[in-house]
Amino acid sequence: MSRINTNIAALRAVNHLQGNYADLTLRLERLATGLRINRGRDDPAGLIASERLRLETRTIEQAIENSSRAANVISTTEGALNEVNALLLDLQSLVIEAANKGAITPEEVNANQLQMDSILASIDRIANNTTFAGKKLLDGHQGYILSSLPTAAFGHISVFAARMPSDGSTRSVTVNVTQSAQTAQVSFIGTNAGGPSTTSASSIEVQGTGGTTILSFASGTTLANIKIAVNNNTLITGVSAVISTASVAGVASAVVLNSTTFGSDAFVSVTPISGNFVVSSTNNTVSHDWGVDTGVLVDGQQAYAKGLRADLHTAGLDTRIYLESVFAQSLSSATFTIQGGGTVFQLSPEVTPNGQIDFGFGSVRSTQLGNAVVGRLHTLRSGGENDLFSENFLTSQMITSEAIDQISLYRGRLGNIMKNTIDPNISSLSITRENVIASESVIRDADMAVELSALTRAQILVQSTQSTLQIANSLPNLVLSLLG
């Protein structure tokens, strides 16, 4: 080579040095950051995929945090409900103690009533003061708002969860009775199938959902007196009686024994013990009858019915409805409106209805516990229609039992959300997050062993290229030897 203006070898060495130096810089950057992709030019397609996975990871992590926070809210609520439940148990004990009138003094009844007043005040205090991050949970602010309630159709409605058609909208709920609710019923027609409306001397055993009693009738006892005898024992047996003028087994008049409750759990049993007591068209045989549960469709969906109560548990609506007896015995329909209210837990990474839980934290104040059918809990206060001085002990016990059932049902629903929704959701999201992070790591993170090997190669190449450049720069000096 005898040209000096252009040193091709040096140019080639410089080009290789720049490339090797760039590779060395890249390896040093990857080792310093631990990332294979530090900017878009490192891997454009990989960067896009990695950022999408990072977004998915971030939303999953927020969903896990949301679920954990929802669990904390539910735990706070259930803790308060547990205290309310304990107070209600004490309340019922006081009612039962006061019912022991033969062994309790008026002073003790007064002391028990003062204690009941204190318990009711404590329940209201818990309802008004249970909060999470400043948000009240049990005073009704987080419950559903109902309107347009036909009082002739519905005795009480509890809505635990409802999905609205859209944000800020209302929802109409239509309840159709498809099967009439019935009490258990047995008819007494006299001494024989075509006989008079009086009976010969006889004894019968009457049994209902409340218990059993034996009634004895003298010869010539009228149907009216039989009715009175049965009704005098209604609290014992759960069986009442009326005189029907409708024809029964060819007899114009009869005593009809009915259960005081509706549904398949209600029954009436009449067993002749002595004499000739004719039930319907049978003679001297045991006669039983059971009630019939109402059949109900709620928004076209079959509800679980028990007596006059209908329960619907679906993803869109979770409600318990007590029907009025007249409405439950007629094949008709009625509608009420959910105006709004309730609360939403966002549990999934996507903000869609499928990733949310709708729930209503209803009020547990004494004015709300119980229902319009049996009565409200606040009526047990001093001066209330069911305080201890009223001696309405059976009604008081029914109210406290209903309140305990309501709190237990509430806690059960919260526990169901925790066990079968939130906990599995957190576990599932945690596994998903692990897999998504692993996938993103494969794309974006640097393999340190590979990068160390590449660094060593780049260092050697830079050093050798520098030596080569030095040699290439010395080549033009050889031209001087031609001048010597």
C-alpha positions in Angstrom: 0.0 0.0 0.0 1.6 3.3 -1.1 -1.3 5.8 -0.7 -1.3 8.2 2.2 -4.4 10.4 1.6 -6.8 7.7 2.4 -6.1 5.1 5.1 -8.7 2.4 4.3 -7.4 0.1 7.1 -7.7 2.8 9.7 -11.3 3.6 8.5 -12.2 0.0 8.8 -10.7 -0.2 12.2 -12.6 2.9 13.3 -15.9 1.5 12.1 -15.3 -1.7 14.0 -14.2 0.2 17.1 -17.4 2.2 17.1 -19.5 -0.9 16.7 -17.6 -2.8 19.4 -17.7 0.3 21.7 -21.5 0.6 21.2 -21.9 -3.1 22.1 -19.7 -2.6 25.2 -21.8 0.3 26.3 -25.0 -1.7 25.7 -23.7 -4.5 27.8 -22.7 -2.2 30.6 -26.1 -0.5 30.5 -27.9 -3.8 30.8 -25.7 -5.0 33.6 -26.3 -1.7 35.4 -30.1 -1.7 35.0 -30.8 -5.4 34.9 -33.0 -4.8 31.9 -32.6 -6.1 28.4 -34.9 -3.4 27.1 -34.1 0.1 28.3 -35.5 2.1 25.4 -37.6 1.5 22.4 -34.7 0.8 19.9 -33.5 -2.1 22.0 -36.5 -4.2 21.0 -39.6 -2.2 19.7 -42.0 -5.2 19.5 -40.7 -6.5 22.9 -41.2 -3.0 24.5 -44.9 -2.9 23.3 -45.6 -6.4 24.7 -43.7 -5.6 27.9 -45.6 -2.4 28.5 -48.9 -4.2 28.0 -47.9 -6.8 30.6 -46.8 -4.0 33.0 -50.2 -2.4 32.6 -51.9 -5.7 33.3 -49.6 -6.2 36.4 -50.5 -2.8 37.7 -54.2 -3.3 37.4 -54.0 -6.7 39.0 -52.1 -5.3 41.9 -54.7 -2.6 42.4 -57.5 -5.2 42.2 -55.8 -7.2 44.9 -55.5 -4.0 47.0 -59.2 -3.3 46.3 -60.1 -6.8 47.4 -58.1 -6.5 50.6 -59.7 -3.2 51.4 -63.2 -4.7 50.8 -62.3 -7.5 53.1 -61.4 -5.0 55.8 -64.7 -3.2 55.3 -66.6 -6.5 55.6 -64.6 -7.6 58.7 -65.3 -4.3 60.4 -69.0 -4.7 59.6 -69.2 -8.2 60.8 -67.4 -7.4 64.0 -70.1 -4.8 64.8 -72.8 -7.2 63.8 -71.4 -9.8 66.2 -71.8 -7.4 69.0 -75.3 -6.6 68.0 -76.1 -10.3 67.9 -74.7 -10.8 71.4 -76.9 -7.9 72.7 -80.0 -9.5 71.0 -79.3 -12.8 72.7 -79.2 -11.0 76.1 -82.4 -9.2 75.1 -84.3 -12.4 74.4 -83.1 -13.9 77.7 -84.6 -10.9 79.5 -87.9 -11.4 77.8 -88.0 -15.1 78.7 -87.0 -14.3 82.3 -89.8 -11.7 82.6 -92.3 -14.3 81.2 -91.7 -16.3 84.4 -94.3 -14.1 86.1 -94.9 -16.5 89.0 -91.3 -16.3 90.2 -90.2 -12.8 89.4 -91.1 -9.6 91.3 -92.3 -6.3 89.8 -89.0 -4.7 90.9 -87.1 -7.3 88.9 -89.3 -6.7 85.8 -88.5 -3.0 86.1 -84.8 -3.7 86.4 -85.0 -6.0 83.4 -86.8 -3.3 81.4 -84.1 -0.8 82.3 -81.5 -3.3 81.0 -83.5 -3.8 77.8 -83.6 -0.1 77.3 -79.8 0.1 77.7 -79.4 -2.8 75.2 -81.6 -1.1 72.6 -79.6 2.1 73.1 -76.3 0.2 72.6 -77.6 -1.4 69.4 -78.5 2.1 68.0 -75.1 3.4 69.1 -73.4 0.6 67.2 -75.5 1.2 64.2 -74.7 4.9 64.2 -71.0 4.8 65.0 -69.7 1.8 63.0 -67.5 3.4 60.4 -64.6 2.6 58.0 -62.4 5.5 56.9 -65.1 7.9 58.0 -67.9 6.1 56.0 -70.8 4.9 58.1 -71.7 1.3 57.5 -74.7 0.2 59.5 -76.9 3.3 59.8 -78.6 2.8 56.5 -76.6 5.2 54.3 -75.2 2.3 52.4 -78.5 0.4 52.1 -80.8 0.3 49.1 -83.6 2.9 48.8 -87.0 1.4 48.0 -90.1 3.2 46.8 -93.6 2.6 45.4 -94.1 -0.2 47.9 -97.7 -1.7 47.7 -98.4 -2.2 51.4 -101.3 -4.5 50.5 -98.9 -6.9 48.8 -95.6 -6.7 50.7 -95.2 -6.9 54.5 -91.4 -6.4 54.4 -88.7 -6.3 51.8 -85.0 -6.7 52.3 -82.6 -6.0 49.4 -79.1 -7.3 50.0 -77.7 -6.7 46.5 -79.1 -5.2 43.3 -77.5 -4.5 40.0 -78.9 -1.4 38.3 -79.3 -1.1 34.6 -76.9 1.9 34.5 -75.2 4.3 36.9 -77.7 6.6 38.6 -80.7 4.7 37.2 -83.6 2.9 39.1 -84.9 -0.6 38.8 -88.4 -1.9 39.0 -88.9 -5.4 40.5 -92.1 -7.3 39.6 -93.3 -10.0 41.9 -95.8 -12.6 40.5 -97.7 -15.1 42.6 -98.0 -18.3 40.7 -99.2 -20.5 43.4 -101.6 -19.6 46.2 -100.3 -19.9 49.8 -102.5 -22.0 52.0 -102.8 -22.8 55.7 -103.4 -26.4 56.8 -107.1 -27.1 57.2 -109.3 -29.8 58.7 -113.1 -29.6 58.8 -115.3 -31.1 61.5 -118.8 -31.8 60.3 -120.6 -33.5 63.2 -121.4 -36.9 64.6 -121.8 -38.5 61.2 -121.5 -37.7 57.6 -125.1 -36.5 57.4 -125.8 -35.8 61.0 -126.6 -32.6 63.0 -124.2 -29.9 63.9 -123.6 -31.2 67.4 -121.5 -34.1 68.6 -121.9 -36.9 71.0 -119.5 -37.0 74.0 -116.0 -37.3 72.6 -112.4 -36.4 73.1 -109.9 -35.4 70.5 -106.2 -34.6 70.3 -105.5 -31.4 68.3 -101.9 -30.8 67.1 -100.4 -28.0 65.2 -97.0 -26.3 64.7 -97.2 -24.9 68.2 -97.9 -28.0 70.1 -100.6 -30.5 71.2 -103.7 -30.4 73.4 -106.6 -32.7 74.2 -110.1 -31.3 74.1 -113.2 -33.1 75.5 -116.7 -32.3 74.5 -120.0 -33.3 76.2 -122.9 -34.6 74.3 -124.7 -31.8 72.5 -121.8 -29.4 72.4 -122.5 -26.9 69.6 -120.1 -26.1 66.8 -119.8 -22.6 68.2 -118.5 -23.9 71.5 -116.2 -26.3 69.7 -114.8 -23.3 67.9 -114.3 -21.4 71.2 -112.6 -24.4 72.8 -110.1 -24.7 69.9 -109.4 -20.9 69.8 -108.8 -20.9 73.6 -105.8 -23.1 72.9 -104.5 -21.4 69.8 -101.3 -20.2 71.6 -100.6 -23.8 72.6 -101.3 -25.5 69.3 -101.0 -22.9 66.6 -104.5 -24.0 65.4 -107.5 -21.7 65.2 -111.1 -22.4 64.3 -113.9 -20.7 62.4 -117.5 -21.8 61.5 -117.9 -22.3 57.8 -121.4 -22.2 56.2 -120.0 -23.7 53.0 -121.0 -27.2 52.3 -118.5 -29.8 53.5 -119.1 -33.5 52.7 -122.8 -32.7 52.1 -123.2 -30.9 55.5 -124.2 -27.3 55.4 -122.2 -26.1 58.5 -118.8 -27.2 59.8 -116.0 -26.1 62.2 -112.9 -25.4 60.1 -109.6 -25.8 62.0 -106.7 -23.8 60.4 -103.1 -23.5 61.1 -102.2 -20.0 62.2 -99.3 -20.0 59.7 -98.9 -20.6 56.0 -96.7 -23.0 54.1 -95.5 -26.5 54.0 -94.2 -26.3 57.6 -97.7 -25.6 58.9 -100.0 -28.5 59.8 -103.1 -29.5 61.6 -103.7 -32.9 63.0 -106.9 -34.1 64.7 -106.9 -37.6 66.3 -110.1 -39.0 67.9 -109.5 -40.4 71.3 -113.1 -41.3 72.3 -116.6 -40.8 71.0 -117.7 -40.2 67.4 -115.9 -37.1 66.2 -116.2 -36.9 62.4 -113.5 -35.1 60.5 -114.5 -34.3 56.9 -116.1 -37.5 55.6 -114.0 -39.9 57.6 -115.1 -41.4 60.9 -112.9 -42.0 64.0 -109.7 -41.7 62.0 -106.7 -39.4 62.2 -106.9 -36.5 59.8 -103.9 -34.5 58.8 -103.4 -31.6 56.5 -100.4 -29.5 55.6 -100.2 -26.0 54.3 -98.9 -25.0 50.9 -96.0 -22.6 50.2 -96.7 -19.7 47.9 -95.1 -19.8 44.4 -93.4 -16.6 43.4 -91.6 -15.3 40.3 -89.4 -12.2 40.9 -88.6 -10.5 37.6 -89.5 -13.7 35.9 -87.1 -15.8 37.9 -88.3 -18.6 40.2 -87.8 -17.6 43.8 -87.4 -20.0 46.8 -90.6 -19.8 48.7 -91.4 -20.8 52.3 -94.8 -19.9 53.6 -95.3 -16.3 52.8 -91.6 -15.6 52.3 -89.8 -15.5 49.0 -86.0 -15.5 48.5 -84.2 -14.8 45.3 -80.4 -15.1 45.1 -79.0 -14.2 41.7 -76.0 -12.2 40.5 -78.4 -9.3 39.6 -80.7 -9.3 42.6 -80.5 -10.8 46.1 -83.7 -10.1 48.1 -86.0 -11.5 50.7 -89.7 -10.6 50.4 -92.5 -11.2 52.9 -95.9 -11.3 51.2 -99.1 -10.2 52.8 -101.4 -13.2 53.2 -104.2 -11.9 51.0 -101.8 -11.1 48.2 -100.0 -14.5 48.6 -103.3 -16.3 48.2 -104.2 -14.6 44.9 -102.6 -15.2 41.5 -101.6 -11.6 40.9 -98.6 -9.4 40.7 -97.2 -6.3 42.3 -94.2 -4.0 41.6 -91.8 -2.0 43.8 -88.9 0.2 42.8 -85.2 0.3 43.9 -84.3 3.9 43.7 -80.6 3.4 44.2 -78.2 3.1 47.1 -76.1 0.2 48.1 -72.4 0.1 47.4 -70.0 -1.5 44.9 -66.8 -3.4 45.4 -64.5 -3.4 42.4 -62.6 -6.7 42.6 -61.3 -7.3 39.1 -58.7 -5.5 37.0 -61.4 -4.5 34.5 -64.1 -2.0 35.4 -67.1 -4.1 34.3 -70.2 -5.4 36.1 -68.7 -8.9 36.0 -65.8 -7.7 38.1 -67.9 -6.0 40.7 -70.0 -7.0 43.8 -73.1 -5.0 44.6 -74.1 -5.0 48.2 -76.3 -3.1 50.5 -75.3 -2.4 54.1 -78.8 -2.0 55.7 -79.6 -0.3 58.9 -79.5 -2.3 62.1 -81.1 0.4 64.3 -83.8 -0.8 66.6 -86.4 0.9 64.4 -85.4 -1.3 61.5 -84.8 -4.7 63.1 -87.8 -7.0 63.1 -90.4 -6.4 60.4 -93.8 -5.1 59.8 -95.2 -8.7 60.1 -94.1 -9.5 63.7 -93.2 -6.0 64.8 -90.1 -3.8 65.2 -87.5 -4.1 67.9 -87.9 -0.6 69.2 -91.4 -1.5 70.5 -89.6 -3.3 73.4 -88.5 0.0 74.9 -90.1 1.4 78.0 -93.6 2.7 77.0 -93.6 0.6 73.8 -96.4 -1.7 72.9 -94.3 -4.7 73.6 -92.3 -3.7 76.7 -92.1 -6.1 79.6 -95.0 -4.3 81.4 -97.3 -5.1 78.5 -96.7 -8.8 79.1 -96.7 -9.4 75.3 -94.0 -11.9 75.9 -94.7 -14.1 72.9 -94.7 -11.2 70.5 -91.5 -9.8 72.1 -89.8 -13.2 71.7 -90.9 -13.4 68.0 -89.5 -9.9 67.4 -86.2 -10.6 69.0 -86.0 -14.0 67.2 -86.7 -12.2 63.9 -84.0 -9.6 64.7 -81.5 -12.4 65.5 -82.3 -14.2 62.3 -81.8 -10.9 60.3 -78.4 -10.3 61.9 -77.4 -13.9 61.3 -78.5 -13.8 57.7 -76.6 -10.5 57.2 -73.5 -12.0 58.7 -73.9 -15.2 56.7 -74.0 -13.1 53.5 -71.0 -11.2 54.4 -69.2 -14.4 55.3 -70.2 -15.9 52.0 -68.7 -12.9 50.1 -65.5 -13.2 52.1 -65.1 -17.0 51.7 -66.4 -17.6 48.3 -65.7 -14.3 46.5 -63.0 -12.1 48.0 -60.6 -14.7 49.3 -60.6 -16.8 46.1 -60.4 -13.6 44.1 -57.2 -12.5 45.9 -55.7 -16.0 45.5 -56.5 -16.1 41.8 -55.2 -12.6 41.1 -52.0 -13.3 43.0 -51.3 -16.3 40.8 -52.2 -14.3 37.7 -49.9 -11.5 38.8 -47.1 -14.0 39.3 -47.5 -15.4 35.8 -47.8 -12.0 34.2 -44.7 -10.7 35.9 -42.8 -13.8 34.9 -43.9 -13.3 31.3 -42.8 -9.6 31.4 -39.5 -10.6 33.0 -38.7 -13.0 30.1 -39.2 -10.1 27.6 -37.7 -7.2 29.5 -35.2 -8.4 32.0 -31.6 -9.0 31.2 -30.0 -12.5 31.5 -27.0 -11.5 33.6 -25.0 -14.6 32.6 -25.4 -13.9 28.9 -24.7 -10.2 29.4 -21.5 -10.9 31.4 -20.3 -13.2 28.6 -21.2 -10.6 26.0 -19.4 -7.9 28.1 -16.2 -9.9 28.2 -16.4 -10.4 24.4 -17.0 -6.7 23.9 -14.1 -5.7 26.1 -11.7 -7.9 24.2 -13.0 -6.7 20.8 -12.6 -3.0 21.9 -9.1 -3.6 23.0 -8.1 -5.6 19.9 -9.8 -3.0 17.7 -7.8 -0.2 19.4 -4.6 -2.1 18.8 -5.6 -2.7 15.2 -6.3 1.0 14.7 -2.9 1.8 16.1 -1.3 -0.5 13.6 -3.4 0.9 10.7 -2.4 4.5 11.7 1.3 3.5 11.4 1.0 2.1 7.9 1.4 5.4 6.0 4.8 5.8 7.7 6.1 3.0 5.6 5.9 5.3 2.5 8.9 7.3 4.0 11.1 4.3 3.5 10.6 4.7 -0.2 12.2 8.1 0.0 15.3 6.9 1.8 
